[in-house]
Amino acid sequence: MVPLLIVLLLALLLFGAGFALKILWWVAIIVIVLWLLGFLVRSGGGRWYRW
């Protein structure tokens, strides 16, 4: 019974970590896209953010 609980807990932990890492990947992609847009807009003239 105890090994089964350990395996289920490990599976739940890995599923949670995978979900969190997937969210972190999406956040990283959004930040990179915003940075690239800001770089393109700034090279065009105006500056629309203060980083």
N, C-alpha and C positions, 0 to 999 in steps of 0.2 A: 504493500500500500504506500509506503513512504517513497520508494523509487518512482512510482507513478505520479505522486504529487510533485516530486522534484522535476520530473520531465515536463509535466504540465506547466509548472511555474517557469521553467526555462523557456518553453515554447512561447508563453505569454510575454515574457520579458523580451525575447528576440523579436516578436511581432511588434511590440511597442517601440522598440529601438528602431526597427525598420520603418515604421510609420513616422517617427520623429525625424529620422534621417531623410526620408522622402520630403517632408515639409521643409527641412533645412536646404535641400537641393533646390526646391522651388523658390525659396527666399533668395538663395544665391543667384539664381537665374534672373529673378526680377531686379535685383540690385545691379547686376552686370548690364542688363538692358537699359536701366535708367542711367547708368554711368555712361554707356555708349551714346545714348540720346543726348545727354548733357554735353558730351564732348563734341558731337556733331553740331548741336545748336550753338555752342560757344565758338566753334570755328567759323560758324556762319555770321557771327557778329555779336548778338546779344548774349547776356549771361543770366540764366533764369534760376540758378540755385547758388547757395553759398557754402560749398564744401571746401 
